[in-house]
């Protein structure tokens, strides 16, 4: 599990975001939409900025709350 966290990259966030948005389409409720958009946003930023996984998780949490 630790190895997965250390190797988080932009593609991981983009895939997780797309999966969450797809789950929102299957089971509407608007909750997964915001989590999916937050993951997509972190993935898009990760394509440009090379940041450590801790900052990625903090950014995902902040975007999810916002």
mmCIF file of the N, C-alpha and C atoms, coordinates in Angstrom:
data_MODEL
# 
_entry.id   MODEL 
# 
loop_
_atom_site.group_PDB 
_atom_site.id 
_atom_site.type_symbol 
_atom_site.label_atom_id 
_atom_site.label_alt_id 
_atom_site.label_comp_id 
_atom_site.label_asym_id 
_atom_site.label_entity_id 
_atom_site.label_seq_id 
_atom_site.pdbx_PDB_ins_code 
_atom_site.Cartn_x 
_atom_site.Cartn_y 
_atom_site.Cartn_z 
_atom_site.occupancy 
_atom_site.B_iso_or_equiv 
_atom_site.pdbx_formal_charge 
_atom_site.auth_seq_id 
_atom_site.auth_comp_id 
_atom_site.auth_asym_id 
_atom_site.auth_atom_id 
_atom_site.pdbx_PDB_model_num 
ATOM 1   N N  . UNK A 1 1  ? 0.822   -1.188 0.000   1.00 0.00 ? 1  UNK A N  1 
ATOM 2   C CA . UNK A 1 1  ? 0.000   0.000  0.000   1.00 0.00 ? 1  UNK A CA 1 
ATOM 3   C C  . UNK A 1 1  ? 0.865   1.251  0.000   1.00 0.00 ? 1  UNK A C  1 
ATOM 4   N N  . UNK A 1 2  ? 1.931   1.223  0.754   1.00 0.00 ? 2  UNK A N  1 
ATOM 5   C CA . UNK A 1 2  ? 2.817   2.377  0.843   1.00 0.00 ? 2  UNK A CA 1 
ATOM 6   C C  . UNK A 1 2  ? 3.451   2.680  -0.519  1.00 0.00 ? 2  UNK A C  1 
ATOM 7   N N  . UNK A 1 3  ? 3.809   1.623  -1.262  1.00 0.00 ? 3  UNK A N  1 
ATOM 8   C CA . UNK A 1 3  ? 4.420   1.822  -2.571  1.00 0.00 ? 3  UNK A CA 1 
ATOM 9   C C  . UNK A 1 3  ? 3.464   2.507  -3.538  1.00 0.00 ? 3  UNK A C  1 
ATOM 10  N N  . UNK A 1 4  ? 2.179   2.213  -3.426  1.00 0.00 ? 4  UNK A N  1 
ATOM 11  C CA . UNK A 1 4  ? 1.193   2.846  -4.300  1.00 0.00 ? 4  UNK A CA 1 
ATOM 12  C C  . UNK A 1 4  ? 1.116   4.340  -4.003  1.00 0.00 ? 4  UNK A C  1 
ATOM 13  N N  . UNK A 1 5  ? 1.114   4.708  -2.732  1.00 0.00 ? 5  UNK A N  1 
ATOM 14  C CA . UNK A 1 5  ? 1.061   6.125  -2.363  1.00 0.00 ? 5  UNK A CA 1 
ATOM 15  C C  . UNK A 1 5  ? 2.296   6.880  -2.834  1.00 0.00 ? 5  UNK A C  1 
ATOM 16  N N  . UNK A 1 6  ? 3.455   6.252  -2.717  1.00 0.00 ? 6  UNK A N  1 
ATOM 17  C CA . UNK A 1 6  ? 4.694   6.925  -3.084  1.00 0.00 ? 6  UNK A CA 1 
ATOM 18  C C  . UNK A 1 6  ? 4.760   7.158  -4.591  1.00 0.00 ? 6  UNK A C  1 
ATOM 19  N N  . UNK A 1 7  ? 4.156   6.277  -5.377  1.00 0.00 ? 7  UNK A N  1 
ATOM 20  C CA . UNK A 1 7  ? 4.246   6.365  -6.832  1.00 0.00 ? 7  UNK A CA 1 
ATOM 21  C C  . UNK A 1 7  ? 3.027   7.030  -7.472  1.00 0.00 ? 7  UNK A C  1 
ATOM 22  N N  . UNK A 1 8  ? 2.261   7.801  -6.698  1.00 0.00 ? 8  UNK A N  1 
ATOM 23  C CA . UNK A 1 8  ? 1.106   8.482  -7.276  1.00 0.00 ? 8  UNK A CA 1 
ATOM 24  C C  . UNK A 1 8  ? 1.562   9.451  -8.347  1.00 0.00 ? 8  UNK A C  1 
ATOM 25  N N  . UNK A 1 9  ? 0.951   9.335  -9.514  1.00 0.00 ? 9  UNK A N  1 
ATOM 26  C CA . UNK A 1 9  ? 1.298   10.225 -10.608 1.00 0.00 ? 9  UNK A CA 1 
ATOM 27  C C  . UNK A 1 9  ? 0.044   10.845 -11.198 1.00 0.00 ? 9  UNK A C  1 
ATOM 28  N N  . UNK A 1 10 ? 0.249   11.622 -12.220 1.00 0.00 ? 10 UNK A N  1 
ATOM 29  C CA . UNK A 1 10 ? -0.868  12.322 -12.853 1.00 0.00 ? 10 UNK A CA 1 
ATOM 30  C C  . UNK A 1 10 ? -1.876  11.346 -13.435 1.00 0.00 ? 10 UNK A C  1 
ATOM 31  N N  . UNK A 1 11 ? -1.401  10.274 -14.036 1.00 0.00 ? 11 UNK A N  1 
ATOM 32  C CA . UNK A 1 11 ? -2.324  9.322  -14.665 1.00 0.00 ? 11 UNK A CA 1 
ATOM 33  C C  . UNK A 1 11 ? -3.177  8.594  -13.640 1.00 0.00 ? 11 UNK A C  1 
ATOM 34  N N  . UNK A 1 12 ? -2.635  8.344  -12.474 1.00 0.00 ? 12 UNK A N  1 
ATOM 35  C CA . UNK A 1 12 ? -3.432  7.708  -11.420 1.00 0.00 ? 12 UNK A CA 1 
ATOM 36  C C  . UNK A 1 12 ? -4.602  8.596  -11.030 1.00 0.00 ? 12 UNK A C  1 
ATOM 37  N N  . UNK A 1 13 ? -4.329  9.879  -10.841 1.00 0.00 ? 13 UNK A N  1 
ATOM 38  C CA . UNK A 1 13 ? -5.389  10.806 -10.452 1.00 0.00 ? 13 UNK A CA 1 
ATOM 39  C C  . UNK A 1 13 ? -6.435  10.947 -11.556 1.00 0.00 ? 13 UNK A C  1 
ATOM 40  N N  . UNK A 1 14 ? -5.980  10.992 -12.813 1.00 0.00 ? 14 UNK A N  1 
ATOM 41  C CA . UNK A 1 14 ? -6.924  11.132 -13.913 1.00 0.00 ? 14 UNK A CA 1 
ATOM 42  C C  . UNK A 1 14 ? -7.823  9.897  -14.038 1.00 0.00 ? 14 UNK A C  1 
ATOM 43  N N  . UNK A 1 15 ? -7.245  8.728  -13.857 1.00 0.00 ? 15 UNK A N  1 
ATOM 44  C CA . UNK A 1 15 ? -8.043  7.493  -13.933 1.00 0.00 ? 15 UNK A CA 1 
ATOM 45  C C  . UNK A 1 15 ? -9.032  7.429  -12.769 1.00 0.00 ? 15 UNK A C  1 
ATOM 46  N N  . UNK A 1 16 ? -8.574  7.746  -11.566 1.00 0.00 ? 16 UNK A N  1 
ATOM 47  C CA . UNK A 1 16 ? -9.471  7.741  -10.405 1.00 0.00 ? 16 UNK A CA 1 
ATOM 48  C C  . UNK A 1 16 ? -10.593 8.757  -10.600 1.00 0.00 ? 16 UNK A C  1 
ATOM 49  N N  . UNK A 1 17 ? -10.258 9.924  -11.129 1.00 0.00 ? 17 UNK A N  1 
ATOM 50  C CA . UNK A 1 17 ? -11.270 10.942 -11.383 1.00 0.00 ? 17 UNK A CA 1 
ATOM 51  C C  . UNK A 1 17 ? -12.307 10.484 -12.388 1.00 0.00 ? 17 UNK A C  1 
ATOM 52  N N  . UNK A 1 18 ? -11.871 9.860  -13.465 1.00 0.00 ? 18 UNK A N  1 
ATOM 53  C CA . UNK A 1 18 ? -12.816 9.365  -14.471 1.00 0.00 ? 18 UNK A CA 1 
ATOM 54  C C  . UNK A 1 18 ? -13.700 8.249  -13.924 1.00 0.00 ? 18 UNK A C  1 
ATOM 55  N N  . UNK A 1 19 ? -13.110 7.388  -13.098 1.00 0.00 ? 19 UNK A N  1 
ATOM 56  C CA . UNK A 1 19 ? -13.903 6.313  -12.478 1.00 0.00 ? 19 UNK A CA 1 
ATOM 57  C C  . UNK A 1 19 ? -14.959 6.895  -11.541 1.00 0.00 ? 19 UNK A C  1 
ATOM 58  N N  . UNK A 1 20 ? -14.590 7.884  -10.753 1.00 0.00 ? 20 UNK A N  1 
ATOM 59  C CA . UNK A 1 20 ? -15.551 8.492  -9.828  1.00 0.00 ? 20 UNK A CA 1 
ATOM 60  C C  . UNK A 1 20 ? -16.666 9.219  -10.575 1.00 0.00 ? 20 UNK A C  1 
ATOM 61  N N  . UNK A 1 21 ? -16.315 9.910  -11.653 1.00 0.00 ? 21 UNK A N  1 
ATOM 62  C CA . UNK A 1 21 ? -17.350 10.585 -12.443 1.00 0.00 ? 21 UNK A CA 1 
ATOM 63  C C  . UNK A 1 21 ? -18.256 9.559  -13.114 1.00 0.00 ? 21 UNK A C  1 
ATOM 64  N N  . UNK A 1 22 ? -17.694 8.448  -13.587 1.00 0.00 ? 22 UNK A N  1 
ATOM 65  C CA . UNK A 1 22 ? -18.510 7.390  -14.191 1.00 0.00 ? 22 UNK A CA 1 
ATOM 66  C C  . UNK A 1 22 ? -19.434 6.755  -13.149 1.00 0.00 ? 22 UNK A C  1 
ATOM 67  N N  . UNK A 1 23 ? -18.950 6.564  -11.946 1.00 0.00 ? 23 UNK A N  1 
ATOM 68  C CA . UNK A 1 23 ? -19.800 6.034  -10.881 1.00 0.00 ? 23 UNK A CA 1 
ATOM 69  C C  . UNK A 1 23 ? -20.924 7.008  -10.546 1.00 0.00 ? 23 UNK A C  1 
ATOM 70  N N  . UNK A 1 24 ? -20.659 8.287  -10.664 1.00 0.00 ? 24 UNK A N  1 
ATOM 71  C CA . UNK A 1 24 ? -21.692 9.294  -10.424 1.00 0.00 ? 24 UNK A CA 1 
ATOM 72  C C  . UNK A 1 24 ? -22.796 9.199  -11.471 1.00 0.00 ? 24 UNK A C  1 
ATOM 73  N N  . UNK A 1 25 ? -22.417 8.877  -12.688 1.00 0.00 ? 25 UNK A N  1 
ATOM 74  C CA . UNK A 1 25 ? -23.420 8.716  -13.749 1.00 0.00 ? 25 UNK A CA 1 
ATOM 75  C C  . UNK A 1 25 ? -24.282 7.493  -13.458 1.00 0.00 ? 25 UNK A C  1 
ATOM 76  N N  . UNK A 1 26 ? -23.672 6.432  -12.961 1.00 0.00 ? 26 UNK A N  1 
ATOM 77  C CA . UNK A 1 26 ? -24.410 5.200  -12.666 1.00 0.00 ? 26 UNK A CA 1 
ATOM 78  C C  . UNK A 1 26 ? -25.299 5.370  -11.444 1.00 0.00 ? 26 UNK A C  1 
ATOM 79  N N  . UNK A 1 27 ? -24.767 5.978  -10.393 1.00 0.00 ? 27 UNK A N  1 
ATOM 80  C CA . UNK A 1 27 ? -25.513 6.169  -9.147  1.00 0.00 ? 27 UNK A CA 1 
ATOM 81  C C  . UNK A 1 27 ? -25.528 7.652  -8.807  1.00 0.00 ? 27 UNK A C  1 
ATOM 82  N N  . UNK A 1 28 ? -26.461 8.406  -9.395  1.00 0.00 ? 28 UNK A N  1 
ATOM 83  C CA . UNK A 1 28 ? -26.462 9.850  -9.175  1.00 0.00 ? 28 UNK A CA 1 
ATOM 84  C C  . UNK A 1 28 ? -26.720 10.218 -7.715  1.00 0.00 ? 28 UNK A C  1 
ATOM 85  N N  . UNK A 1 29 ? -26.105 11.274 -7.300  1.00 0.00 ? 29 UNK A N  1 
ATOM 86  C CA . UNK A 1 29 ? -26.268 11.754 -5.936  1.00 0.00 ? 29 UNK A CA 1 
ATOM 87  C C  . UNK A 1 29 ? -25.397 12.966 -5.691  1.00 0.00 ? 29 UNK A C  1 
ATOM 88  N N  . UNK A 1 30 ? -24.602 13.356 -6.661  1.00 0.00 ? 30 UNK A N  1 
ATOM 89  C CA . UNK A 1 30 ? -23.749 14.536 -6.699  1.00 0.00 ? 30 UNK A CA 1 
ATOM 90  C C  . UNK A 1 30 ? -22.546 14.432 -5.762  1.00 0.00 ? 30 UNK A C  1 
ATOM 91  N N  . UNK A 1 31 ? -22.454 13.455 -4.915  1.00 0.00 ? 31 UNK A N  1 
ATOM 92  C CA . UNK A 1 31 ? -21.321 13.347 -3.992  1.00 0.00 ? 31 UNK A CA 1 
ATOM 93  C C  . UNK A 1 31 ? -20.056 12.929 -4.728  1.00 0.00 ? 31 UNK A C  1 
ATOM 94  N N  . UNK A 1 32 ? -20.138 11.891 -5.549  1.00 0.00 ? 32 UNK A N  1 
ATOM 95  C CA . UNK A 1 32 ? -18.950 11.397 -6.238  1.00 0.00 ? 32 UNK A CA 1 
ATOM 96  C C  . UNK A 1 32 ? -18.485 12.343 -7.336  1.00 0.00 ? 32 UNK A C  1 
ATOM 97  N N  . UNK A 1 33 ? -19.383 13.189 -7.816  1.00 0.00 ? 33 UNK A N  1 
ATOM 98  C CA . UNK A 1 33 ? -19.014 14.149 -8.856  1.00 0.00 ? 33 UNK A CA 1 
ATOM 99  C C  . UNK A 1 33 ? -17.920 15.081 -8.360  1.00 0.00 ? 33 UNK A C  1 
ATOM 100 N N  . UNK A 1 34 ? -18.075 15.605 -7.158  1.00 0.00 ? 34 UNK A N  1 
ATOM 101 C CA . UNK A 1 34 ? -17.097 16.549 -6.627  1.00 0.00 ? 34 UNK A CA 1 
ATOM 102 C C  . UNK A 1 34 ? -15.770 15.876 -6.312  1.00 0.00 ? 34 UNK A C  1 
ATOM 103 N N  . UNK A 1 35 ? -15.832 14.646 -5.834  1.00 0.00 ? 35 UNK A N  1 
ATOM 104 C CA . UNK A 1 35 ? -14.587 13.911 -5.598  1.00 0.00 ? 35 UNK A CA 1 
ATOM 105 C C  . UNK A 1 35 ? -13.876 13.612 -6.913  1.00 0.00 ? 35 UNK A C  1 
ATOM 106 N N  . UNK A 1 36 ? -14.660 13.246 -7.930  1.00 0.00 ? 36 UNK A N  1 
ATOM 107 C CA . UNK A 1 36 ? -14.087 12.991 -9.247  1.00 0.00 ? 36 UNK A CA 1 
ATOM 108 C C  . UNK A 1 36 ? -13.472 14.231 -9.858  1.00 0.00 ? 36 UNK A C  1 
ATOM 109 N N  . UNK A 1 37 ? -14.150 15.364 -9.740  1.00 0.00 ? 37 UNK A N  1 
ATOM 110 C CA . UNK A 1 37 ? -13.601 16.611 -10.264 1.00 0.00 ? 37 UNK A CA 1 
ATOM 111 C C  . UNK A 1 37 ? -12.343 17.028 -9.510  1.00 0.00 ? 37 UNK A C  1 
ATOM 112 N N  . UNK A 1 38 ? -12.316 16.788 -8.204  1.00 0.00 ? 38 UNK A N  1 
ATOM 113 C CA . UNK A 1 38 ? -11.116 17.096 -7.425  1.00 0.00 ? 38 UNK A CA 1 
ATOM 114 C C  . UNK A 1 38 ? -9.943  16.222 -7.870  1.00 0.00 ? 38 UNK A C  1 
ATOM 115 N N  . UNK A 1 39 ? -10.195 14.949 -8.110  1.00 0.00 ? 39 UNK A N  1 
ATOM 116 C CA . UNK A 1 39 ? -9.134  14.049 -8.570  1.00 0.00 ? 39 UNK A CA 1 
ATOM 117 C C  . UNK A 1 39 ? -8.664  14.447 -9.969  1.00 0.00 ? 39 UNK A C  1 
ATOM 118 N N  . UNK A 1 40 ? -9.592  14.830 -10.840 1.00 0.00 ? 40 UNK A N  1 
ATOM 119 C CA . UNK A 1 40 ? -9.201  15.278 -12.175 1.00 0.00 ? 40 UNK A CA 1 
ATOM 120 C C  . UNK A 1 40 ? -8.372  16.552 -12.109 1.00 0.00 ? 40 UNK A C  1 
ATOM 121 N N  . UNK A 1 41 ? -8.739  17.455 -11.225 1.00 0.00 ? 41 UNK A N  1 
ATOM 122 C CA . UNK A 1 41 ? -7.992  18.701 -11.072 1.00 0.00 ? 41 UNK A CA 1 
ATOM 123 C C  . UNK A 1 41 ? -6.576  18.436 -10.562 1.00 0.00 ? 41 UNK A C  1 
ATOM 124 N N  . UNK A 1 42 ? -6.444  17.555 -9.593  1.00 0.00 ? 42 UNK A N  1 
ATOM 125 C CA . UNK A 1 42 ? -5.111  17.199 -9.092  1.00 0.00 ? 42 UNK A CA 1 
ATOM 126 C C  . UNK A 1 42 ? -4.306  16.515 -10.200 1.00 0.00 ? 42 UNK A C  1 
ATOM 127 N N  . UNK A 1 43 ? -4.968  15.678 -10.993 1.00 0.00 ? 43 UNK A N  1 
ATOM 128 C CA . UNK A 1 43 ? -4.278  15.016 -12.109 1.00 0.00 ? 43 UNK A CA 1 
ATOM 129 C C  . UNK A 1 43 ? -3.794  15.998 -13.154 1.00 0.00 ? 43 UNK A C  1 
ATOM 130 N N  . UNK A 1 44 ? -4.625  16.981 -13.483 1.00 0.00 ? 44 UNK A N  1 
ATOM 131 C CA . UNK A 1 44 ? -4.219  17.981 -14.473 1.00 0.00 ? 44 UNK A CA 1 
ATOM 132 C C  . UNK A 1 44 ? -3.078  18.850 -13.949 1.00 0.00 ? 44 UNK A C  1 
ATOM 133 N N  . UNK A 1 45 ? -3.134  19.214 -12.690 1.00 0.00 ? 45 UNK A N  1 
ATOM 134 C CA . UNK A 1 45 ? -2.041  19.995 -12.111 1.00 0.00 ? 45 UNK A CA 1 
ATOM 135 C C  . UNK A 1 45 ? -0.762  19.153 -12.047 1.00 0.00 ? 45 UNK A C  1 
ATOM 136 N N  . UNK A 1 46 ? -0.909  17.863 -11.787 1.00 0.00 ? 46 UNK A N  1 
ATOM 137 C CA . UNK A 1 46 ? 0.254   16.981 -11.691 1.00 0.00 ? 46 UNK A CA 1 
ATOM 138 C C  . UNK A 1 46 ? 0.950   16.791 -13.035 1.00 0.00 ? 46 UNK A C  1 
ATOM 139 N N  . UNK A 1 47 ? 0.226   17.026 -14.125 1.00 0.00 ? 47 UNK A N  1 
ATOM 140 C CA . UNK A 1 47 ? 0.875   16.950 -15.436 1.00 0.00 ? 47 UNK A CA 1 
ATOM 141 C C  . UNK A 1 47 ? 1.883   18.083 -15.616 1.00 0.00 ? 47 UNK A C  1 
ATOM 142 N N  . UNK A 1 48 ? 1.620   19.212 -14.974 1.00 0.00 ? 48 UNK A N  1 
ATOM 143 C CA . UNK A 1 48 ? 2.477   20.391 -15.125 1.00 0.00 ? 48 UNK A CA 1 
ATOM 144 C C  . UNK A 1 48 ? 3.485   20.508 -13.986 1.00 0.00 ? 48 UNK A C  1 
ATOM 145 N N  . UNK A 1 49 ? 3.027   20.251 -12.758 1.00 0.00 ? 49 UNK A N  1 
ATOM 146 C CA . UNK A 1 49 ? 3.863   20.434 -11.568 1.00 0.00 ? 49 UNK A CA 1 
ATOM 147 C C  . UNK A 1 49 ? 4.278   19.062 -11.043 1.00 0.00 ? 49 UNK A C  1 
ATOM 148 N N  . UNK A 1 50 ? 5.551   18.913 -10.728 1.00 0.00 ? 50 UNK A N  1 
ATOM 149 C CA . UNK A 1 50 ? 6.046   17.663 -10.148 1.00 0.00 ? 50 UNK A CA 1 
ATOM 150 C C  . UNK A 1 50 ? 6.105   17.827 -8.635  1.00 0.00 ? 50 UNK A C  1 
ATOM 151 N N  . UNK A 1 51 ? 5.072   17.297 -7.947  1.00 0.00 ? 51 UNK A N  1 
ATOM 152 C CA . UNK A 1 51 ? 5.007   17.456 -6.505  1.00 0.00 ? 51 UNK A CA 1 
ATOM 153 C C  . UNK A 1 51 ? 4.918   16.097 -5.836  1.00 0.00 ? 51 UNK A C  1 
ATOM 154 N N  . UNK A 1 52 ? 5.303   16.041 -4.591  1.00 0.00 ? 52 UNK A N  1 
ATOM 155 C CA . UNK A 1 52 ? 5.337   14.778 -3.853  1.00 0.00 ? 52 UNK A CA 1 
ATOM 156 C C  . UNK A 1 52 ? 3.910   14.327 -3.532  1.00 0.00 ? 52 UNK A C  1 
ATOM 157 N N  . UNK A 1 53 ? 3.775   13.069 -3.171  1.00 0.00 ? 53 UNK A N  1 
ATOM 158 C CA . UNK A 1 53 ? 2.444   12.496 -2.978  1.00 0.00 ? 53 UNK A CA 1 
ATOM 159 C C  . UNK A 1 53 ? 1.708   13.122 -1.812  1.00 0.00 ? 53 UNK A C  1 
ATOM 160 N N  . UNK A 1 54 ? 2.442   13.571 -0.793  1.00 0.00 ? 54 UNK A N  1 
ATOM 161 C CA . UNK A 1 54 ? 1.782   14.184 0.351   1.00 0.00 ? 54 UNK A CA 1 
ATOM 162 C C  . UNK A 1 54 ? 1.034   15.455 -0.064  1.00 0.00 ? 54 UNK A C  1 
ATOM 163 N N  . UNK A 1 55 ? 1.653   16.253 -0.902  1.00 0.00 ? 55 UNK A N  1 
ATOM 164 C CA . UNK A 1 55 ? 1.023   17.482 -1.368  1.00 0.00 ? 55 UNK A CA 1 
ATOM 165 C C  . UNK A 1 55 ? -0.157  17.150 -2.274  1.00 0.00 ? 55 UNK A C  1 
ATOM 166 N N  . UNK A 1 56 ? -0.044  16.097 -3.062  1.00 0.00 ? 56 UNK A N  1 
ATOM 167 C CA . UNK A 1 56 ? -1.143  15.682 -3.927  1.00 0.00 ? 56 UNK A CA 1 
ATOM 168 C C  . UNK A 1 56 ? -2.369  15.293 -3.108  1.00 0.00 ? 56 UNK A C  1 
ATOM 169 N N  . UNK A 1 57 ? -2.153  14.541 -2.045  1.00 0.00 ? 57 UNK A N  1 
ATOM 170 C CA . UNK A 1 57 ? -3.271  14.112 -1.197  1.00 0.00 ? 57 UNK A CA 1 
ATOM 171 C C  . UNK A 1 57 ? -3.886  15.308 -0.477  1.00 0.00 ? 57 UNK A C  1 
ATOM 172 N N  . UNK A 1 58 ? -3.053  16.230 -0.022  1.00 0.00 ? 58 UNK A N  1 
ATOM 173 C CA . UNK A 1 58 ? -3.575  17.430 0.646   1.00 0.00 ? 58 UNK A CA 1 
ATOM 174 C C  . UNK A 1 58 ? -4.373  18.276 -0.347  1.00 0.00 ? 58 UNK A C  1 
ATOM 175 N N  . UNK A 1 59 ? -3.867  18.404 -1.569  1.00 0.00 ? 59 UNK A N  1 
ATOM 176 C CA . UNK A 1 59 ? -4.592  19.168 -2.591  1.00 0.00 ? 59 UNK A CA 1 
ATOM 177 C C  . UNK A 1 59 ? -5.920  18.491 -2.928  1.00 0.00 ? 59 UNK A C  1 
ATOM 178 N N  . UNK A 1 60 ? -5.935  17.164 -3.014  1.00 0.00 ? 60 UNK A N  1 
ATOM 179 C CA . UNK A 1 60 ? -7.177  16.443 -3.278  1.00 0.00 ? 60 UNK A CA 1 
ATOM 180 C C  . UNK A 1 60 ? -8.181  16.668 -2.167  1.00 0.00 ? 60 UNK A C  1 
ATOM 181 N N  . UNK A 1 61 ? -7.723  16.635 -0.930  1.00 0.00 ? 61 UNK A N  1 
ATOM 182 C CA . UNK A 1 61 ? -8.617  16.862 0.199   1.00 0.00 ? 61 UNK A CA 1 
ATOM 183 C C  . UNK A 1 61 ? -9.155  18.288 0.180   1.00 0.00 ? 61 UNK A C  1 
ATOM 184 N N  . UNK A 1 62 ? -8.300  19.244 -0.122  1.00 0.00 ? 62 UNK A N  1 
ATOM 185 C CA . UNK A 1 62 ? -8.736  20.644 -0.165  1.00 0.00 ? 62 UNK A CA 1 
ATOM 186 C C  . UNK A 1 62 ? -9.720  20.875 -1.295  1.00 0.00 ? 62 UNK A C  1 
ATOM 187 N N  . UNK A 1 63 ? -9.448  20.310 -2.476  1.00 0.00 ? 63 UNK A N  1 
ATOM 188 C CA . UNK A 1 63 ? -10.363 20.473 -3.601  1.00 0.00 ? 63 UNK A CA 1 
ATOM 189 C C  . UNK A 1 63 ? -11.687 19.745 -3.343  1.00 0.00 ? 63 UNK A C  1 
ATOM 190 N N  . UNK A 1 64 ? -11.631 18.634 -2.645  1.00 0.00 ? 64 UNK A N  1 
ATOM 191 C CA . UNK A 1 64 ? -12.858 17.890 -2.334  1.00 0.00 ? 64 UNK A CA 1 
ATOM 192 C C  . UNK A 1 64 ? -13.768 18.681 -1.401  1.00 0.00 ? 64 UNK A C  1 
ATOM 193 N N  . UNK A 1 65 ? -13.168 19.346 -0.434  1.00 0.00 ? 65 UNK A N  1 
ATOM 194 C CA . UNK A 1 65 ? -13.953 20.134 0.516   1.00 0.00 ? 65 UNK A CA 1 
ATOM 195 C C  . UNK A 1 65 ? -14.501 21.393 -0.159  1.00 0.00 ? 65 UNK A C  1 
ATOM 196 N N  . UNK A 1 66 ? -13.676 21.983 -1.027  1.00 0.00 ? 66 UNK A N  1 
ATOM 197 C CA . UNK A 1 66 ? -14.108 23.211 -1.706  1.00 0.00 ? 66 UNK A CA 1 
ATOM 198 C C  . UNK A 1 66 ? -15.194 22.847 -2.684  1.00 0.00 ? 66 UNK A C  1 
# 
